[in-house]
Amino acid sequence: MGVLNNLLEDSKSISQTFVYILYNNTNLLTLEDQKEALKNPCWSFWFAKVNIPGSDFKALQAKACE
């Protein structure tokens, strides 16, 4: 049961990860999350679609087009 308890404990932090927020609740994204979005073309695309004021749209667009 130790492994199961560890998995259950770890699963509590899933909802706090960038990818989970990006795909499930974009209302929680902030401008600080842009740095994480720029690591992946798909994430950059979806982050740009949220259109957070002050985000670097050109950088997001360039990464999304890779």
C-alpha positions in Angstrom: 0.0 0.0 0.0 3.0 2.3 0.3 3.2 2.8 -3.5 -0.5 3.6 -3.7 -0.3 6.1 -0.9 2.6 7.8 -2.6 0.6 8.0 -5.9 -2.4 9.4 -4.1 -0.2 12.0 -2.3 1.5 13.0 -5.5 -1.7 13.3 -7.4 -2.8 16.2 -5.2 -0.2 18.4 -6.9 -1.3 17.6 -10.4 -3.9 20.3 -10.5 -1.1 22.9 -9.8 1.0 22.0 -12.8 1.2 24.3 -15.8 0.1 21.7 -18.3 -3.0 20.7 -16.2 -4.0 24.4 -15.9 -3.3 25.0 -19.6 -5.6 22.3 -20.8 -8.3 22.3 -18.1 -8.7 25.8 -16.5 -7.1 28.6 -18.5 -8.6 31.1 -16.1 -5.8 30.4 -13.7 -3.0 31.1 -16.2 -0.9 34.2 -15.4 1.7 36.2 -17.3 4.4 34.4 -15.3 3.3 31.1 -17.0 4.4 32.4 -20.4 8.0 31.3 -19.6 6.8 27.7 -19.3 4.6 28.0 -22.4 7.6 29.0 -24.5 9.2 25.6 -23.9 6.8 23.8 -26.2 5.2 24.9 -29.5 1.8 23.4 -28.6 1.8 25.1 -25.2 2.7 28.4 -26.8 -0.2 28.1 -29.3 -2.7 27.5 -26.5 -1.2 30.1 -24.2 -1.5 32.7 -27.1 -5.1 31.7 -27.6 -5.9 32.7 -24.0 -4.6 36.2 -24.9 -3.4 37.3 -21.5 -2.8 41.0 -21.5 0.9 41.8 -21.5 2.0 38.5 -23.0 4.7 38.5 -25.7 2.5 37.4 -28.6 5.3 37.5 -31.2 7.5 35.2 -29.1 4.5 32.8 -28.5 3.7 32.9 -32.2 7.3 32.2 -33.2 7.5 29.2 -30.9 4.1 27.9 -32.0 5.2 28.0 -35.7 8.3 25.8 -35.0 
